[in-house]
Amino acid sequence: MLGMLLLLLIQGYILILFARSILSFFPNVNRRQPIVKLIHDVTEPVLKPIRERVGVQNGIDFSPIIVFIGLYVLMMIVQRVF
């Protein structure tokens, strides 16, 4: 039961992170719109520390990719433990 809840939360966060990645391709999106602001507010606390350590390479931000990999590893761990 707890394992399923954790997996659901991780998958939900992956979807939010994916939405953030897609929104980055549209620079004219109004960032004051409530849904866009929510997506940014939920993902930035996780992405910012990674971005500060890795940096942006040739204009490409690799922090979402690193978080995606980390979340998938976390999902595998949760599946094995629960």
Secondary structure, DSSP 8 states (H G I E B T S, - for coil): -HHHHHHHHHHHHHHHHHHHHHHTT-TTS-TTSHHHHHHHHHHHHHHHHHHHHH-EETTEE-HHHHHHHHHHHHHHHHHHH-
